[in-house]
């Protein structure tokens, strides 16, 4: 079982102190509990069996010291021996290449290209999710959001139907699956009826629930909904739902 040190700690705010340096060779991740992009990196670390430390960052009150890691203040950032790797996709690919075990990246050039094209189309569902989750009723975001989600779902449905699976990467989840899954989990929590309208996507979503990495990083639907509700209400500490002191 992969150890995640600090995952249940409160998110550090603007007035917090810069954490002490991590031990030699230790992997540290700066992220946020409910951030889908941090979720991507956690899934890959879990799939590769890499122990890591998480430093939770409050995105509504970012610590001043964090900008020394990433001048733009974005997450996630992976740190090891003073070296920084920023961005969920880049850091995930780095972990896959750096550590032994099952290779997650697709090596077939044509299939890898098709997966990248699919992720580009999936971006419509990501946009739709954010419209629905954080949008305003008077902007019709609650109507437009699910429509955009379905656009991405249609592409994933077609891909899963036409390719051997049951996962996007083949018989087992791979890097593309772990990149796509976090937003799918959140869509399943907020607008689950959309998933049930696509047979292959629904089967894929259910199958992903059996994956050990997904189980290790899973956030309950209730907590997802609670986070969105409190964040939209302006609670800057909504990210601390379900964490300790």
N, C-alpha and C positions, 0 to 999 in steps of 0.2 A: 504494500500500500504506500502510495506517495505521501510524503509529509509536507503539509503546507503550514509553515510557521507564521503566526501573526494574522492569519486570515480572519479571525474573529475579533480583531482589535478595532477600536474606533478610528475613524478617518481623521487624519491630522489636518489642522486648520492653519490659517495664516500666521498665527502667533506661536506655532509649535517650533521646537528646536530641531535642528538638522540631526537625523539619526546617526549613531556611530557607524563607522565603516563595517561592512559585512566581513565575515571570516574569509580567509583565502579560499578561492575556488567556489565559494558559496554563490548560489544564484539568488538574486534579489529582484523582485518585481514591484514597481510602483504602479498602483492601479486603484480601481474603485470597485466595490463589491457588485454593484448593479450595472457596471459598464459592460456592454456586449463585446467590446474590443478587448478589454482585459480578460473577459471570459474566453475568448479565442485562445489567447496565450496560455491560460490555465489548462485548457483542454489538451493542448499539445504537450505541455509539461507533464500532465498526468498520463497521457498516452505513451510518452517516452520513459516514464518512470523516474523523472527527475525531481528530487526534493528541492524545495525553494522557500524563501521567505517573502512574505507580502507586506509592503508598507502601503496602507490605505491612505488615499489622498482625497480630501474634500474638495470637489471641483467647484463648489460655490464659494469657497474660501481657501484658495490654494496657498500653501506655505510658500513664503518668499524664497526659502532655500531650494525649493524644487526647481526653480527656474535655472539653477546652476546645472541641473541634469538636462532639462529640455527648455531652452529659452522661450518656446511657444507654450509651455505648460501643459502639453498634451500627455495622454496616457494611452496604453501602457508604455513603460520604459523598463527594459531589462538591464541590470547592472551585474557585472562579474569582474572581480579584480580591478575595479576602477574603470573598466570598459563599458560603454553604454551602447545599447541597441534599441532604437526607438521605433515605435509603430507596431501594431499587432501582427500584420502580415510578415514584415521583415524579421521581427523577433521570433515568430513562430518558425519560419524557414531556417533561421539560425539555430534554434534548438534542435530541429530535426536533423540538420547537417552536423551539429556539434556532438551529439550524443549517440551511443550505440543503440542497438535494438531495431525494431521494425522501422523501415523507412516509410515515412508518411507521404512524401511528395511523389506525385505520379511521374514516372520516368519515361513513359511512352510519349514522344514529342507531340503527336497529333492529339492524343487523349488529353494531355496536359493543356494544350491550346484550347480544346473544347471546354475543359473545366474553367479556364480563365474567362472564356466567353460567357459561360453560364453565370459566373460570379458577377460579371458586368451587367447581365440581365437581372440578376437577383437584387441588384442595387435599387431597382424600382420598388421591391417589397420593403427594403430597408427605409426608403424615403416614405413610403406609405405608412409604415409602422410608426415612425416619428411624427408624421402628420396626425395620426389617430391618437397616439399616446399623449403628446404634448401640445397638440393644436387646440384651437378655440372653436366652440360651437358656432359662433357667429361668422366664422370663416369657412363653414361647411367642411372643416377638416375631418370630422367624424364620418362624413359621407365619402369624401374624396380619398381619405386614407385607405380604407378597405379596398377601394377600386384599384388603387396603385399596388396594394399588396397582391391582389389577384393577378396583376400583369406579370409580376415576377414568378408567382406560383405556376402560371401557365407554362412558362419556360422550363421550370424545374420538373413539372409533371411530364412534359414532352420528353425531356432528357431521360428521366427515370424509366419511362415507358419504352424508349428506343434502345437503351443501353443495358448491358448485363449489370446486375446489381448484387444485392439489394441497395447498396450504397452508391453515392456518386462516384467514388473512387474504385468501386468494384465489390469484391466479396467481403471486405472489411473497411471500416471508416479510415479515411486518409486526411491529408491536410485540407483539401477542399471541403470535406464534410465538416471539419472542425471550424473552418472559417465561416461557413454558412449557418451552422447550427444555432449559435447564440441568439440571433434575431428570430429564428424559427421558434425557439423556446418562448421568447417573449410574446410573439404573435399568438402562440398556443395559450398563453396565460390571459391575454387581453381580448382577443377576438378568435376563440377556438372554432367557431362555426366556419370560418374561412378554410381551415385545414380540412374539415370533413367534406368539403365540396370537391376535393381532389384526391381520388383514390390512391394514386401512387405516392403522392406527398404524405398522405395520412399513414400509409404503410411504412414509409421511410421514417417519418417522425416517431412512430411507435417502435420501430426497430432500433433507432438511435437511443431510446431510453434504456435498452439492455446493455449498451456499451459501458464498460467500467469507467472510462474517463468521463463520460457524460454523467454517470451516477455520482462520481466523486466531486463534480463541480456543479451539480444541479441546485438551482434555487427554486423554492416552491412557488407555484402559481400565486398563492396567497401573498407571499412576500413581494413578488413582482408587482402585483396590483396595488399593494399597500404603498410601495415605493413611488409608483407613478402618481397615485392619488396625493400623497404628501408633497412630492416634488412640484406638482402642478399648483398646489396650494401655497407654494413659496417657502416650504420648510427646508432650510439649508442643511439640516441634519437628517434628511430623509435617508441618506446613504447609510446611516447607522442602524437601520432596522435590522434586528436580529444579531447584532454584534455585542460583544461584551464591553467591559470598561476600558 
